[in-house]
Amino acid sequence: MGLKPVPLDGSADLKGLQHVQVFRDDRGRWFSQTGGHIREAFADQLVAAMFAKLRGGLPRGAD
């Protein structure tokens, strides 16, 4: 999860993470760039993305 902005252009050492492995919301915002109901929406989107990734890795009928 992207807590605060970091450059994803290769100029920062992401310690092996790829930019596609860093979650930002559907508008590209980092967690620190949200507040109030937008922060709750960020969390909802993060949970939905986690479940989607988990379901993608499970065999059919395993969920």
Phi and psi restraints in degrees (value plus and minus 20) as a CYANA .aco file:
   2 GLY   PHI    -101.6   -61.6
   2 GLY   PSI      82.0   122.0
   3 LEU   PHI     -95.3   -55.3
   3 LEU   PSI     -62.3   -22.3
   4 LYS   PHI    -162.4  -122.4
   4 LYS   PSI     137.8   177.8
   5 PRO   PHI     -79.9   -39.9
   5 PRO   PSI     114.6   154.6
   6 VAL   PHI    -156.0  -116.0
   6 VAL   PSI     129.3   169.3
   7 PRO   PHI     -87.7   -47.7
   7 PRO   PSI     111.4   151.4
   8 LEU   PHI    -126.8   -86.8
   8 LEU   PSI       1.8    41.8
   9 ASP   PHI    -115.0   -75.0
   9 ASP   PSI     -11.5    28.5
  10 GLY   PHI      75.6   115.6
  10 GLY   PSI     -25.7    14.3
  11 SER   PHI    -101.8   -61.8
  11 SER   PSI     -34.9     5.1
  12 ALA   PHI    -126.9   -86.9
  12 ALA   PSI     124.9   164.9
  13 ASP   PHI    -102.3   -62.3
  13 ASP   PSI      84.6   124.6
  14 LEU   PHI    -109.7   -69.7
  14 LEU   PSI      -6.8    33.2
  15 LYS   PHI      35.1    75.1
  15 LYS   PSI      19.6    59.6
  16 GLY   PHI      75.7   115.7
  16 GLY   PSI     -32.0     8.0
  17 LEU   PHI     -92.6   -52.6
  17 LEU   PSI     123.2   163.2
  18 GLN   PHI    -113.9   -73.9
  18 GLN   PSI     134.1   174.1
  19 HIS   PHI     -80.4   -40.4
  19 HIS   PSI     -46.5    -6.5
  20 VAL   PHI     -95.9   -55.9
  20 VAL   PSI     -28.9    11.1
  21 GLN   PHI    -113.2   -73.2
  21 GLN   PSI     -21.1    18.9
  22 VAL   PHI    -123.1   -83.1
  22 VAL   PSI      97.8   137.8
  23 PHE   PHI    -101.6   -61.6
  23 PHE   PSI     110.6   150.6
  24 ARG   PHI    -150.7  -110.7
  24 ARG   PSI     140.4   180.4
  25 ASP   PHI     -92.1   -52.1
  25 ASP   PSI    -199.1  -159.1
  26 ASP   PHI     -85.2   -45.2
  26 ASP   PSI     -29.6    10.4
  27 ARG   PHI    -127.3   -87.3
  27 ARG   PSI     -12.0    28.0
  28 GLY   PHI      59.4    99.4
  28 GLY   PSI      -5.0    35.0
  29 ARG   PHI    -103.5   -63.5
  29 ARG   PSI     127.2   167.2
  30 TRP   PHI    -106.9   -66.9
  30 TRP   PSI     139.9   179.9
  31 PHE   PHI     -75.7   -35.7
  31 PHE   PSI     -61.4   -21.4
  32 SER   PHI     -87.2   -47.2
  32 SER   PSI     -33.8     6.2
  33 GLN   PHI    -114.2   -74.2
  33 GLN   PSI     -10.0    30.0
  34 THR   PHI    -138.3   -98.3
  34 THR   PSI     146.4   186.4
  35 GLY   PHI    -185.9  -145.9
  35 GLY   PSI     139.8   179.8
  36 GLY   PHI      36.4    76.4
  36 GLY   PSI    -152.4  -112.4
  37 HIS   PHI     -87.8   -47.8
  37 HIS   PSI     -44.2    -4.2
  38 ILE   PHI     -89.2   -49.2
  38 ILE   PSI     -56.5   -16.5
  39 ARG   PHI     -85.2   -45.2
  39 ARG   PSI     -59.4   -19.4
  40 GLU   PHI     -85.7   -45.7
  40 GLU   PSI     -59.6   -19.6
  41 ALA   PHI     -84.1   -44.1
  41 ALA   PSI     -59.0   -19.0
  42 PHE   PHI     -77.8   -37.8
  42 PHE   PSI     -68.6   -28.6
  43 ALA   PHI     -81.9   -41.9
  43 ALA   PSI     -61.0   -21.0
  44 ASP   PHI     -82.3   -42.3
  44 ASP   PSI     -62.5   -22.5
  45 GLN   PHI     -86.3   -46.3
  45 GLN   PSI     -57.7   -17.7
  46 LEU   PHI     -82.9   -42.9
  46 LEU   PSI     -66.8   -26.8
  47 VAL   PHI     -82.4   -42.4
  47 VAL   PSI     -62.7   -22.7
  48 ALA   PHI     -81.9   -41.9
  48 ALA   PSI     -61.0   -21.0
  49 ALA   PHI     -86.1   -46.1
  49 ALA   PSI     -58.2   -18.2
  50 MET   PHI     -84.7   -44.7
  50 MET   PSI     -65.2   -25.2
  51 PHE   PHI     -83.7   -43.7
  51 PHE   PSI     -59.3   -19.3
  52 ALA   PHI     -82.3   -42.3
  52 ALA   PSI     -62.4   -22.4
  53 LYS   PHI     -84.2   -44.2
  53 LYS   PSI     -62.7   -22.7
  54 LEU   PHI     -84.7   -44.7
  54 LEU   PSI     -63.8   -23.8
  55 ARG   PHI     -84.9   -44.9
  55 ARG   PSI     -54.0   -14.0
  56 GLY   PHI     -85.6   -45.6
  56 GLY   PSI     -45.5    -5.5
  57 GLY   PHI    -115.2   -75.2
  57 GLY   PSI     -23.3    16.7
  58 LEU   PHI    -120.0   -80.0
  58 LEU   PSI     126.0   166.0
  59 PRO   PHI     -86.2   -46.2
  59 PRO   PSI     134.7   174.7
  60 ARG   PHI     -74.8   -34.8
  60 ARG   PSI     117.3   157.3
  61 GLY   PHI      61.8   101.8
  61 GLY   PSI     -22.7    17.3
  62 ALA   PHI    -103.2   -63.2
  62 ALA   PSI     -33.4     6.6
